[in-house]
Amino acid sequence: MAIAFGALVFTPPTSVDAAVKRHTVAPGNSLWKIAKRYNVSVEAICIKNGIEEDDPIKPGQVLLIPEPGEKPQPPPEARKKASEKSDKEPRDEPERREHWSKRKPDSSTQTQKTPAERGGVNPCLSPDPGWGVYDHWSRAPSVGQMIAPQKGGISAGRFDLMVHFHGHEPVRKEWVRVMNGPVLVGIDLGIGSGPYEAMFRPEVSFEKLIESVEQEMARRHGLKSARVRKLGLSAWSAGYGAVGEILRHKKFMYRVDSVVLLDGLHAGYEGDSLNALQMEPFVTFAREARAGRKFMFVSHSSIIPPGYASTTETVNYLIFQLGGRPQQARPRAGDPWGLELISRYDRGNFHARGYRGNDKMDHCAHIGLYKDVLKVHIKNRWNSPRGYKG
């Protein structure tokens, strides 16, 4: 039993049998915490006990702990079951891994927090830092609106451009905190991914958008012409629909350098798996990022939507298609607005982060990740021409 003293919670010490290296699971334990305590890997503990990394562990359960550096073997009963299963249902390694990627968020992730528990901030009504070096929104683009540096942000007629779909105003607040050069276009087309897909399904729609921004930048700087150098796409929530349609066109798959999806990648089901056609452009871009040719960041909450795949399932699908598996992670103090990290995956320039929480504020809180993604990855990767206040 955990005993609370004010804001502190005391958990009785875990029972450890040092002689035979057994660990009795206590409330609050996870495989990650146990592995860290004994300086061994989660994988080694799982093999030693004949369990999977995503199997739940319960208080009172006894786990065998391997020695650091030991190459453990599964217990005899686990080896026997595995052998019998293999004889009856021969499967290759990808099929053995596939089950975890189809699971919906479990009950431990279905949490909510008040604004007070999020540092006094409602993520859906985030503080406004102003405009930084940027001017205010302009309706110059063929669709949506744009902000550009008051001065500068262009060199030899070249400038960098990020096109963001859904939630342009809260995203602007995070953009101006760290960016000081690239142009930001924000596009909102209402609720649901359908309008975004319909708008950008024709190749010409995105072509016209880029051309209109180039014309505006040329006009502002008194140039005959201006051209986009680095091009990125970002989206929150339903905006992923536009990103998927744009990436279906080979010329844009080649031209787009970076993709950022903030708790906004969904798909329908096809049998007992996700709709592969809907996921195809995202998988292709993720593979390019893994190889180092592109950059991609995706995040997911633990919200379970009705009738279609959650962002947890779609992100795990991407990771599975890359031949990987998300690693357990613990919350970080630096994550914004009460987000609690539970998983991560990094290969090449592909990065995925999973978070606990299943309410509207958790969904909005993913916009707070944008600032760090821009600061740590995009800003350094693009090295854009610097902008200044007028």
SEPAZA-316918 format. One record per residue (C-alpha): residue number from 0; chain; x, y, z. Coordinates in pm, whole numbers, plus 50000, padded with zeros to 5 digits. Each point is the difference from the previous one (the first is absolute). Layout:
<pts>
<pt vexdo="NUM" zator="A" x="X" y="Y" z="Z"/>
...
</pts>
This chain:
<pts>
<pt vexdo="0" zator="A" x="50000" y="50000" z="50000"/>
<pt vexdo="1" zator="A" x="50129" y="50349" z="49914"/>
<pt vexdo="2" zator="A" x="49970" y="50252" z="50288"/>
<pt vexdo="3" zator="A" x="49963" y="50369" z="49909"/>
<pt vexdo="4" zator="A" x="50161" y="50278" z="50208"/>
<pt vexdo="5" zator="A" x="49887" y="50333" z="49849"/>
<pt vexdo="6" zator="A" x="50140" y="50011" z="49647"/>
<pt vexdo="7" zator="A" x="50233" y="49711" z="50064"/>
<pt vexdo="8" zator="A" x="49913" y="49636" z="49949"/>
<pt vexdo="9" zator="A" x="50187" y="49731" z="50191"/>
<pt vexdo="10" zator="A" x="50016" y="49658" z="49837"/>
<pt vexdo="11" zator="A" x="50121" y="49708" z="50212"/>
<pt vexdo="12" zator="A" x="50340" y="49867" z="49894"/>
<pt vexdo="13" zator="A" x="50005" y="49730" z="49735"/>
<pt vexdo="14" zator="A" x="50082" y="49651" z="50117"/>
<pt vexdo="15" zator="A" x="50332" y="49879" z="49852"/>
<pt vexdo="16" zator="A" x="50154" y="49658" z="50051"/>
<pt vexdo="17" zator="A" x="50367" y="50072" z="49926"/>
<pt vexdo="18" zator="A" x="50115" y="49638" z="50028"/>
<pt vexdo="19" zator="A" x="49790" y="49874" z="49712"/>
<pt vexdo="20" zator="A" x="49949" y="50335" z="49824"/>
<pt vexdo="21" zator="A" x="49623" y="50011" z="50023"/>
<pt vexdo="22" zator="A" x="49802" y="50323" z="49998"/>
<pt vexdo="23" zator="A" x="49649" y="50029" z="50138"/>
<pt vexdo="24" zator="A" x="49811" y="50265" z="49807"/>
<pt vexdo="25" zator="A" x="49879" y="50292" z="50214"/>
<pt vexdo="26" zator="A" x="49728" y="50256" z="49916"/>
<pt vexdo="27" zator="A" x="50135" y="50250" z="49751"/>
<pt vexdo="28" zator="A" x="50267" y="49766" z="49863"/>
<pt vexdo="29" zator="A" x="50051" y="49966" z="49626"/>
<pt vexdo="30" zator="A" x="50234" y="49778" z="49804"/>
<pt vexdo="31" zator="A" x="50201" y="50310" z="49912"/>
<pt vexdo="32" zator="A" x="50045" y="50100" z="50366"/>
<pt vexdo="33" zator="A" x="50091" y="49646" z="50102"/>
<pt vexdo="34" zator="A" x="50253" y="49967" z="49718"/>
<pt vexdo="35" zator="A" x="50161" y="50330" z="50093"/>
<pt vexdo="36" zator="A" x="50026" y="49898" z="50365"/>
<pt vexdo="37" zator="A" x="50192" y="49684" z="49920"/>
<pt vexdo="38" zator="A" x="50200" y="50149" z="49711"/>
<pt vexdo="39" zator="A" x="49859" y="49753" z="49748"/>
<pt vexdo="40" zator="A" x="49782" y="50039" z="49691"/>
<pt vexdo="41" zator="A" x="49622" y="49963" z="49986"/>
<pt vexdo="42" zator="A" x="50054" y="49744" z="49724"/>
<pt vexdo="43" zator="A" x="50224" y="49787" z="50227"/>
<pt vexdo="44" zator="A" x="49736" y="49998" z="50276"/>
<pt vexdo="45" zator="A" x="49731" y="49903" z="49750"/>
<pt vexdo="46" zator="A" x="50206" y="49714" z="49858"/>
<pt vexdo="47" zator="A" x="50090" y="49874" z="50348"/>
<pt vexdo="48" zator="A" x="49633" y="49990" z="50098"/>
<pt vexdo="49" zator="A" x="49845" y="49895" z="49670"/>
<pt vexdo="50" zator="A" x="49791" y="50316" z="49966"/>
<pt vexdo="51" zator="A" x="49955" y="50275" z="49738"/>
<pt vexdo="52" zator="A" x="50112" y="50362" z="50051"/>
<pt vexdo="53" zator="A" x="49642" y="50122" z="49985"/>
<pt vexdo="54" zator="A" x="49855" y="49734" z="50232"/>
<pt vexdo="55" zator="A" x="49854" y="50159" z="50315"/>
<pt vexdo="56" zator="A" x="50174" y="49928" z="50331"/>
<pt vexdo="57" zator="A" x="49809" y="50003" z="50327"/>
<pt vexdo="58" zator="A" x="50091" y="50071" z="50364"/>
<pt vexdo="59" zator="A" x="50103" y="49676" z="50169"/>
<pt vexdo="60" zator="A" x="50126" y="49842" z="49677"/>
<pt vexdo="61" zator="A" x="50349" y="49850" z="50036"/>
<pt vexdo="62" zator="A" x="50253" y="50058" z="49722"/>
<pt vexdo="63" zator="A" x="50335" y="49829" z="49953"/>
<pt vexdo="64" zator="A" x="50278" y="50256" z="49950"/>
<pt vexdo="65" zator="A" x="50293" y="49914" z="49770"/>
<pt vexdo="66" zator="A" x="50354" y="50104" z="50083"/>
<pt vexdo="67" zator="A" x="50133" y="50306" z="49812"/>
<pt vexdo="68" zator="A" x="50147" y="49879" z="49673"/>
<pt vexdo="69" zator="A" x="49833" y="49660" z="50025"/>
<pt vexdo="70" zator="A" x="49839" y="49857" z="49687"/>
<pt vexdo="71" zator="A" x="49692" y="49849" z="50164"/>
<pt vexdo="72" zator="A" x="49797" y="49710" z="49870"/>
<pt vexdo="73" zator="A" x="49621" y="49978" z="50040"/>
<pt vexdo="74" zator="A" x="49880" y="49778" z="50287"/>
<pt vexdo="75" zator="A" x="49937" y="49634" z="49899"/>
<pt vexdo="76" zator="A" x="49623" y="50038" z="49997"/>
<pt vexdo="77" zator="A" x="50023" y="50303" z="49771"/>
<pt vexdo="78" zator="A" x="50239" y="49821" z="49764"/>
<pt vexdo="79" zator="A" x="49762" y="49703" z="49987"/>
<pt vexdo="80" zator="A" x="49701" y="50223" z="49919"/>
<pt vexdo="81" zator="A" x="50196" y="50187" z="49735"/>
<pt vexdo="82" zator="A" x="50109" y="49672" z="49842"/>
<pt vexdo="83" zator="A" x="49646" y="49863" z="49995"/>
<pt vexdo="84" zator="A" x="49867" y="50324" z="49853"/>
<pt vexdo="85" zator="A" x="50272" y="50004" z="49738"/>
<pt vexdo="86" zator="A" x="49917" y="49642" z="49894"/>
<pt vexdo="87" zator="A" x="49631" y="50082" z="49966"/>
<pt vexdo="88" zator="A" x="50023" y="50352" z="49857"/>
<pt vexdo="89" zator="A" x="50332" y="50072" z="49830"/>
<pt vexdo="90" zator="A" x="50042" y="50374" z="49960"/>
<pt vexdo="91" zator="A" x="50284" y="50233" z="49908"/>
<pt vexdo="92" zator="A" x="50141" y="50270" z="50225"/>
<pt vexdo="93" zator="A" x="49795" y="50295" z="49863"/>
<pt vexdo="94" zator="A" x="49678" y="49807" z="50067"/>
<pt vexdo="95" zator="A" x="50109" y="49924" z="50357"/>
<pt vexdo="96" zator="A" x="50055" y="50373" z="50058"/>
<pt vexdo="97" zator="A" x="49678" y="50114" z="49840"/>
<pt vexdo="98" zator="A" x="49759" y="49946" z="50287"/>
<pt vexdo="99" zator="A" x="50126" y="50292" z="50211"/>
<pt vexdo="100" zator="A" x="49955" y="50249" z="49716"/>
<pt vexdo="101" zator="A" x="49624" y="49934" z="49982"/>
<pt vexdo="102" zator="A" x="49921" y="50060" z="50365"/>
<pt vexdo="103" zator="A" x="49796" y="50298" z="50110"/>
<pt vexdo="104" zator="A" x="50119" y="50208" z="50297"/>
<pt vexdo="105" zator="A" x="49961" y="49805" z="50324"/>
<pt vexdo="106" zator="A" x="49810" y="50112" z="50310"/>
<pt vexdo="107" zator="A" x="50310" y="50143" z="50171"/>
<pt vexdo="108" zator="A" x="50020" y="50270" z="49732"/>
<pt vexdo="109" zator="A" x="49639" y="50118" z="50035"/>
<pt vexdo="110" zator="A" x="50071" y="50297" z="50227"/>
<pt vexdo="111" zator="A" x="49896" y="50365" z="50019"/>
<pt vexdo="112" zator="A" x="50152" y="50306" z="50166"/>
<pt vexdo="113" zator="A" x="49859" y="50338" z="50098"/>
<pt vexdo="114" zator="A" x="50161" y="50327" z="49885"/>
<pt vexdo="115" zator="A" x="50138" y="50036" z="50354"/>
<pt vexdo="116" zator="A" x="50178" y="49667" z="49960"/>
<pt vexdo="117" zator="A" x="50139" y="50127" z="49669"/>
<pt vexdo="118" zator="A" x="50186" y="50293" z="50151"/>
<pt vexdo="119" zator="A" x="49695" y="50224" z="49999"/>
<pt vexdo="120" zator="A" x="49961" y="49984" z="49621"/>
<pt vexdo="121" zator="A" x="49708" y="49875" z="49796"/>
<pt vexdo="122" zator="A" x="50185" y="49872" z="49690"/>
<pt vexdo="123" zator="A" x="49699" y="50082" z="49783"/>
<pt vexdo="124" zator="A" x="50031" y="50367" z="50106"/>
<pt vexdo="125" zator="A" x="50377" y="50041" z="50012"/>
<pt vexdo="126" zator="A" x="50172" y="50330" z="50089"/>
<pt vexdo="127" zator="A" x="50081" y="50234" z="49712"/>
<pt vexdo="128" zator="A" x="50369" y="50109" z="49984"/>
<pt vexdo="129" zator="A" x="49941" y="50257" z="49727"/>
<pt vexdo="130" zator="A" x="50148" y="49986" z="49650"/>
<pt vexdo="131" zator="A" x="50377" y="50001" z="50044"/>
<pt vexdo="132" zator="A" x="50172" y="50114" z="49678"/>
<pt vexdo="133" zator="A" x="49688" y="49919" z="49797"/>
<pt vexdo="134" zator="A" x="49725" y="50221" z="49859"/>
<pt vexdo="135" zator="A" x="49632" y="49915" z="50048"/>
<pt vexdo="136" zator="A" x="49799" y="49758" z="49791"/>
<pt vexdo="137" zator="A" x="49970" y="50081" z="49631"/>
<pt vexdo="138" zator="A" x="49736" y="49858" z="49763"/>
<pt vexdo="139" zator="A" x="50245" y="50004" z="49707"/>
<pt vexdo="140" zator="A" x="50016" y="49617" z="49954"/>
<pt vexdo="141" zator="A" x="49749" y="49832" z="49769"/>
<pt vexdo="142" zator="A" x="49859" y="49825" z="50308"/>
<pt vexdo="143" zator="A" x="50054" y="50068" z="50369"/>
<pt vexdo="144" zator="A" x="50222" y="50280" z="50130"/>
<pt vexdo="145" zator="A" x="50370" y="50063" z="50056"/>
<pt vexdo="146" zator="A" x="50246" y="50176" z="50228"/>
<pt vexdo="147" zator="A" x="50348" y="50102" z="49887"/>
<pt vexdo="148" zator="A" x="50285" y="50188" z="50171"/>
<pt vexdo="149" zator="A" x="49955" y="50377" z="49995"/>
<pt vexdo="150" zator="A" x="50345" y="50020" z="49840"/>
<pt vexdo="151" zator="A" x="50237" y="49739" z="49862"/>
<pt vexdo="152" zator="A" x="49918" y="49630" z="49995"/>
<pt vexdo="153" zator="A" x="50112" y="49976" z="49638"/>
<pt vexdo="154" zator="A" x="50339" y="49966" z="49833"/>
<pt vexdo="155" zator="A" x="50075" y="50014" z="49627"/>
<pt vexdo="156" zator="A" x="49627" y="49976" z="49937"/>
<pt vexdo="157" zator="A" x="49964" y="49680" z="50204"/>
<pt vexdo="158" zator="A" x="49796" y="49949" z="50317"/>
<pt vexdo="159" zator="A" x="49877" y="49706" z="50208"/>
<pt vexdo="160" zator="A" x="49634" y="49911" z="50047"/>
<pt vexdo="161" zator="A" x="49799" y="49795" z="50249"/>
<pt vexdo="162" zator="A" x="49636" y="49933" z="49913"/>
<pt vexdo="163" zator="A" x="49792" y="49906" z="50304"/>
<pt vexdo="164" zator="A" x="49654" y="49847" z="49990"/>
<pt vexdo="165" zator="A" x="49740" y="50041" z="50278"/>
<pt vexdo="166" zator="A" x="50038" y="50225" z="50303"/>
<pt vexdo="167" zator="A" x="50193" y="50283" z="49833"/>
<pt vexdo="168" zator="A" x="49966" y="50245" z="50292"/>
<pt vexdo="169" zator="A" x="50119" y="49776" z="50289"/>
<pt vexdo="170" zator="A" x="50280" y="49873" z="49775"/>
<pt vexdo="171" zator="A" x="50102" y="50360" z="49921"/>
<pt vexdo="172" zator="A" x="50049" y="50060" z="50373"/>
<pt vexdo="173" zator="A" x="50256" y="49717" z="50016"/>
<pt vexdo="174" zator="A" x="50162" y="50089" z="49666"/>
<pt vexdo="175" zator="A" x="50093" y="50358" z="50094"/>
<pt vexdo="176" zator="A" x="50163" y="49886" z="50325"/>
<pt vexdo="177" zator="A" x="50291" y="49841" z="49814"/>
<pt vexdo="178" zator="A" x="49989" y="50071" z="49626"/>
<pt vexdo="179" zator="A" x="50143" y="50317" z="49848"/>
<pt vexdo="180" zator="A" x="50025" y="49940" z="49627"/>
<pt vexdo="181" zator="A" x="49773" y="49753" z="49816"/>
<pt vexdo="182" zator="A" x="49653" y="50095" z="49880"/>
<pt vexdo="183" zator="A" x="49707" y="49828" z="50172"/>
<pt vexdo="184" zator="A" x="49674" y="49937" z="49815"/>
<pt vexdo="185" zator="A" x="49703" y="49895" z="50213"/>
<pt vexdo="186" zator="A" x="49694" y="49829" z="49852"/>
<pt vexdo="187" zator="A" x="49674" y="49915" z="50182"/>
<pt vexdo="188" zator="A" x="49719" y="49829" z="49810"/>
<pt vexdo="189" zator="A" x="49767" y="49897" z="50281"/>
<pt vexdo="190" zator="A" x="49945" y="49680" z="50196"/>
<pt vexdo="191" zator="A" x="50101" y="49661" z="49861"/>
<pt vexdo="192" zator="A" x="50267" y="49892" z="49753"/>
<pt vexdo="193" zator="A" x="49761" y="49985" z="49702"/>
<pt vexdo="194" zator="A" x="50019" y="50369" z="49898"/>
<pt vexdo="195" zator="A" x="50380" y="49991" z="50017"/>
<pt vexdo="196" zator="A" x="50015" y="49688" z="49783"/>
<pt vexdo="197" zator="A" x="49758" y="50143" z="49745"/>
<pt vexdo="198" zator="A" x="50180" y="50333" z="49975"/>
<pt vexdo="199" zator="A" x="50346" y="49854" z="49940"/>
<pt vexdo="200" zator="A" x="49917" y="49686" z="49806"/>
<pt vexdo="201" zator="A" x="50058" y="50186" z="49670"/>
<pt vexdo="202" zator="A" x="50371" y="50061" z="49948"/>
<pt vexdo="203" zator="A" x="49931" y="50351" z="49873"/>
<pt vexdo="204" zator="A" x="49860" y="50117" z="50338"/>
<pt vexdo="205" zator="A" x="50333" y="49976" z="50179"/>
<pt vexdo="206" zator="A" x="50188" y="50132" z="49695"/>
<pt vexdo="207" zator="A" x="49784" y="50314" z="50001"/>
<pt vexdo="208" zator="A" x="50053" y="50044" z="50374"/>
<pt vexdo="209" zator="A" x="50379" y="49993" z="49968"/>
<pt vexdo="210" zator="A" x="49993" y="50232" z="49697"/>
<pt vexdo="211" zator="A" x="49782" y="50253" z="50185"/>
<pt vexdo="212" zator="A" x="50240" y="50010" z="50296"/>
<pt vexdo="213" zator="A" x="50298" y="50039" z="49766"/>
<pt vexdo="214" zator="A" x="49829" y="50290" z="49824"/>
<pt vexdo="215" zator="A" x="49925" y="50171" z="50331"/>
<pt vexdo="216" zator="A" x="50360" y="49963" z="50122"/>
<pt vexdo="217" zator="A" x="50129" y="50142" z="49669"/>
<pt vexdo="218" zator="A" x="49762" y="50296" z="50034"/>
<pt vexdo="219" zator="A" x="50100" y="50072" z="50359"/>
<pt vexdo="220" zator="A" x="50371" y="50003" z="49918"/>
<pt vexdo="221" zator="A" x="49976" y="50176" z="49667"/>
<pt vexdo="222" zator="A" x="50128" y="49700" z="49807"/>
<pt vexdo="223" zator="A" x="49913" y="49875" z="49654"/>
<pt vexdo="224" zator="A" x="49946" y="49653" z="50143"/>
<pt vexdo="225" zator="A" x="50047" y="49802" z="50322"/>
<pt vexdo="226" zator="A" x="50015" y="49628" z="50051"/>
<pt vexdo="227" zator="A" x="49948" y="49758" z="50288"/>
<pt vexdo="228" zator="A" x="50322" y="49833" z="50110"/>
<pt vexdo="229" zator="A" x="49909" y="49765" z="50290"/>
<pt vexdo="230" zator="A" x="49637" y="49883" z="50018"/>
<pt vexdo="231" zator="A" x="49825" y="49842" z="50298"/>
<pt vexdo="232" zator="A" x="49651" y="49878" z="50086"/>
<pt vexdo="233" zator="A" x="49858" y="49989" z="50350"/>
<pt vexdo="234" zator="A" x="49657" y="49913" z="50134"/>
<pt vexdo="235" zator="A" x="49806" y="49962" z="50320"/>
<pt vexdo="236" zator="A" x="49687" y="49787" z="50033"/>
<pt vexdo="237" zator="A" x="49797" y="49982" z="49677"/>
<pt vexdo="238" zator="A" x="50261" y="50188" z="49796"/>
<pt vexdo="239" zator="A" x="50181" y="49674" z="49924"/>
<pt vexdo="240" zator="A" x="49748" y="49947" z="49717"/>
<pt vexdo="241" zator="A" x="50168" y="50274" z="49795"/>
<pt vexdo="242" zator="A" x="50349" y="49866" z="50070"/>
<pt vexdo="243" zator="A" x="49907" y="49652" z="49880"/>
<pt vexdo="244" zator="A" x="49851" y="50127" z="49673"/>
<pt vexdo="245" zator="A" x="50296" y="50228" z="49928"/>
<pt vexdo="246" zator="A" x="50250" y="49719" z="50058"/>
<pt vexdo="247" zator="A" x="49813" y="49772" z="49761"/>
<pt vexdo="248" zator="A" x="50136" y="50213" z="49716"/>
<pt vexdo="249" zator="A" x="50354" y="49888" z="49914"/>
<pt vexdo="250" zator="A" x="50124" y="50352" z="49929"/>
<pt vexdo="251" zator="A" x="49903" y="50112" z="50352"/>
<pt vexdo="252" zator="A" x="50124" y="49680" z="50165"/>
<pt vexdo="253" zator="A" x="50335" y="50091" z="49847"/>
<pt vexdo="254" zator="A" x="49981" y="50375" z="50073"/>
<pt vexdo="255" zator="A" x="49874" y="49999" z="50360"/>
<pt vexdo="256" zator="A" x="50290" y="49985" z="50247"/>
<pt vexdo="257" zator="A" x="49823" y="49970" z="50335"/>
<pt vexdo="258" zator="A" x="49668" y="49876" z="50140"/>
<pt vexdo="259" zator="A" x="49871" y="50061" z="50355"/>
<pt vexdo="260" zator="A" x="49675" y="49831" z="50114"/>
<pt vexdo="261" zator="A" x="49877" y="50101" z="50345"/>
<pt vexdo="262" zator="A" x="49747" y="49747" z="50133"/>
<pt vexdo="263" zator="A" x="49843" y="49998" z="49657"/>
<pt vexdo="264" zator="A" x="50030" y="49683" z="49796"/>
<pt vexdo="265" zator="A" x="49694" y="49780" z="49964"/>
<pt vexdo="266" zator="A" x="49889" y="49724" z="49765"/>
<pt vexdo="267" zator="A" x="49714" y="49761" z="49942"/>
<pt vexdo="268" zator="A" x="50018" y="49625" z="50049"/>
<pt vexdo="269" zator="A" x="50048" y="49736" z="49735"/>
<pt vexdo="270" zator="A" x="49923" y="49660" z="50151"/>
<pt vexdo="271" zator="A" x="50192" y="49978" z="50328"/>
<pt vexdo="272" zator="A" x="50263" y="50256" z="49893"/>
<pt vexdo="273" zator="A" x="50014" y="50363" z="49894"/>
<pt vexdo="274" zator="A" x="49910" y="50112" z="49650"/>
<pt vexdo="275" zator="A" x="50338" y="49965" z="49826"/>
<pt vexdo="276" zator="A" x="49904" y="50233" z="49714"/>
<pt vexdo="277" zator="A" x="49919" y="50284" z="50239"/>
<pt vexdo="278" zator="A" x="50329" y="49948" z="50185"/>
<pt vexdo="279" zator="A" x="50216" y="49954" z="49689"/>
<pt vexdo="280" zator="A" x="50128" y="50358" z="49951"/>
<pt vexdo="281" zator="A" x="50087" y="50031" z="50369"/>
<pt vexdo="282" zator="A" x="50186" y="49667" z="49999"/>
<pt vexdo="283" zator="A" x="50196" y="50101" z="49689"/>
<pt vexdo="284" zator="A" x="50103" y="50332" z="50154"/>
<pt vexdo="285" zator="A" x="50087" y="49830" z="50332"/>
<pt vexdo="286" zator="A" x="50236" y="49765" z="49815"/>
<pt vexdo="287" zator="A" x="50167" y="50298" z="49833"/>
<pt vexdo="288" zator="A" x="50045" y="50160" z="50342"/>
<pt vexdo="289" zator="A" x="50140" y="49681" z="50150"/>
<pt vexdo="290" zator="A" x="50257" y="49995" z="49717"/>
<pt vexdo="291" zator="A" x="50100" y="50358" z="50084"/>
<pt vexdo="292" zator="A" x="49872" y="50157" z="49680"/>
<pt vexdo="293" zator="A" x="49698" y="50170" z="50165"/>
<pt vexdo="294" zator="A" x="49887" y="50100" z="50349"/>
<pt vexdo="295" zator="A" x="49681" y="49874" z="50166"/>
<pt vexdo="296" zator="A" x="49857" y="50045" z="50350"/>
<pt vexdo="297" zator="A" x="49672" y="49843" z="50114"/>
<pt vexdo="298" zator="A" x="49831" y="50005" z="50340"/>
<pt vexdo="299" zator="A" x="49696" y="49826" z="50142"/>
<pt vexdo="300" zator="A" x="49774" y="50039" z="50301"/>
<pt vexdo="301" zator="A" x="49805" y="49709" z="50148"/>
<pt vexdo="302" zator="A" x="49657" y="50111" z="49876"/>
<pt vexdo="303" zator="A" x="49788" y="49714" z="49862"/>
<pt vexdo="304" zator="A" x="49770" y="50134" z="49724"/>
<pt vexdo="305" zator="A" x="49681" y="49823" z="49892"/>
<pt vexdo="306" zator="A" x="50012" y="49785" z="49688"/>
<pt vexdo="307" zator="A" x="50347" y="50081" z="49868"/>
<pt vexdo="308" zator="A" x="50362" y="49955" z="50102"/>
<pt vexdo="309" zator="A" x="50147" y="50209" z="50280"/>
<pt vexdo="310" zator="A" x="50322" y="50195" z="49962"/>
<pt vexdo="311" zator="A" x="50160" y="49735" z="50222"/>
<pt vexdo="312" zator="A" x="49917" y="49732" z="49744"/>
<pt vexdo="313" zator="A" x="50111" y="50203" z="49699"/>
<pt vexdo="314" zator="A" x="50332" y="50104" z="50154"/>
<pt vexdo="315" zator="A" x="50067" y="49641" z="50105"/>
<pt vexdo="316" zator="A" x="49912" y="49889" z="49647"/>
<pt vexdo="317" zator="A" x="50267" y="50234" z="49864"/>
<pt vexdo="318" zator="A" x="50256" y="49869" z="50247"/>
<pt vexdo="319" zator="A" x="49912" y="49640" z="49915"/>
<pt vexdo="320" zator="A" x="50037" y="50072" z="49628"/>
<pt vexdo="321" zator="A" x="50348" y="50134" z="50075"/>
<pt vexdo="322" zator="A" x="50087" y="49668" z="50167"/>
<pt vexdo="323" zator="A" x="50011" y="50149" z="50350"/>
<pt vexdo="324" zator="A" x="49817" y="50008" z="50327"/>
<pt vexdo="325" zator="A" x="49934" y="50295" z="50235"/>
<pt vexdo="326" zator="A" x="50199" y="50006" z="50322"/>
<pt vexdo="327" zator="A" x="49849" y="50067" z="50339"/>
<pt vexdo="328" zator="A" x="50080" y="50349" z="50126"/>
<pt vexdo="329" zator="A" x="49935" y="50201" z="50310"/>
<pt vexdo="330" zator="A" x="49852" y="50351" z="50027"/>
<pt vexdo="331" zator="A" x="50238" y="50291" z="49947"/>
<pt vexdo="332" zator="A" x="49985" y="50327" z="50191"/>
<pt vexdo="333" zator="A" x="50052" y="50195" z="49680"/>
<pt vexdo="334" zator="A" x="49689" y="49874" z="49821"/>
<pt vexdo="335" zator="A" x="49730" y="50268" z="49980"/>
<pt vexdo="336" zator="A" x="49663" y="50042" z="50163"/>
<pt vexdo="337" zator="A" x="49982" y="49682" z="50207"/>
<pt vexdo="338" zator="A" x="50091" y="49753" z="49725"/>
<pt vexdo="339" zator="A" x="50134" y="49670" z="50134"/>
<pt vexdo="340" zator="A" x="50234" y="49813" z="49768"/>
<pt vexdo="341" zator="A" x="49947" y="49622" z="49990"/>
<pt vexdo="342" zator="A" x="50184" y="49886" z="49686"/>
<pt vexdo="343" zator="A" x="50249" y="50110" z="49738"/>
<pt vexdo="344" zator="A" x="50168" y="49877" z="49683"/>
<pt vexdo="345" zator="A" x="50292" y="50153" z="49812"/>
<pt vexdo="346" zator="A" x="50163" y="49873" z="49681"/>
<pt vexdo="347" zator="A" x="50197" y="50229" z="49770"/>
<pt vexdo="348" zator="A" x="49792" y="50315" z="49961"/>
<pt vexdo="349" zator="A" x="49673" y="49829" z="50097"/>
<pt vexdo="350" zator="A" x="49880" y="50078" z="50353"/>
<pt vexdo="351" zator="A" x="49680" y="49886" z="50176"/>
<pt vexdo="352" zator="A" x="49873" y="50091" z="50346"/>
<pt vexdo="353" zator="A" x="49702" y="49853" z="50186"/>
<pt vexdo="354" zator="A" x="49818" y="50162" z="50292"/>
<pt vexdo="355" zator="A" x="49746" y="49907" z="50265"/>
<pt vexdo="356" zator="A" x="49666" y="50186" z="50012"/>
<pt vexdo="357" zator="A" x="49664" y="49971" z="49825"/>
<pt vexdo="358" zator="A" x="49815" y="50331" z="50019"/>
<pt vexdo="359" zator="A" x="49977" y="50318" z="49793"/>
<pt vexdo="360" zator="A" x="50271" y="50181" z="50195"/>
<pt vexdo="361" zator="A" x="50239" y="49709" z="49941"/>
<pt vexdo="362" zator="A" x="49928" y="50031" z="49629"/>
<pt vexdo="363" zator="A" x="50067" y="50376" z="50004"/>
<pt vexdo="364" zator="A" x="50316" y="49953" z="50209"/>
<pt vexdo="365" zator="A" x="50173" y="49836" z="49704"/>
<pt vexdo="366" zator="A" x="50015" y="50341" z="49834"/>
<pt vexdo="367" zator="A" x="50241" y="50090" z="50279"/>
<pt vexdo="368" zator="A" x="50246" y="49746" z="49859"/>
<pt vexdo="369" zator="A" x="50031" y="50205" z="49680"/>
<pt vexdo="370" zator="A" x="50235" y="50253" z="50157"/>
<pt vexdo="371" zator="A" x="50259" y="49739" z="50099"/>
<pt vexdo="372" zator="A" x="49978" y="49815" z="49668"/>
<pt vexdo="373" zator="A" x="50066" y="50327" z="49820"/>
<pt vexdo="374" zator="A" x="50283" y="50100" z="50233"/>
<pt vexdo="375" zator="A" x="50180" y="49666" z="50020"/>
<pt vexdo="376" zator="A" x="49948" y="49872" z="49646"/>
<pt vexdo="377" zator="A" x="49857" y="50236" z="49736"/>
<pt vexdo="378" zator="A" x="50193" y="50314" z="50092"/>
<pt vexdo="379" zator="A" x="50336" y="49823" z="49994"/>
<pt vexdo="380" zator="A" x="49914" y="49788" z="49697"/>
<pt vexdo="381" zator="A" x="49884" y="50290" z="49783"/>
<pt vexdo="382" zator="A" x="50239" y="50276" z="50115"/>
<pt vexdo="383" zator="A" x="49760" y="50249" z="49844"/>
<pt vexdo="384" zator="A" x="50085" y="50360" z="49904"/>
<pt vexdo="385" zator="A" x="49950" y="50208" z="50313"/>
<pt vexdo="386" zator="A" x="49710" y="50241" z="50036"/>
<pt vexdo="387" zator="A" x="49978" y="50319" z="50206"/>
<pt vexdo="388" zator="A" x="49745" y="50244" z="50135"/>
<pt vexdo="389" zator="A" x="49927" y="50292" z="49771"/>
</pts>
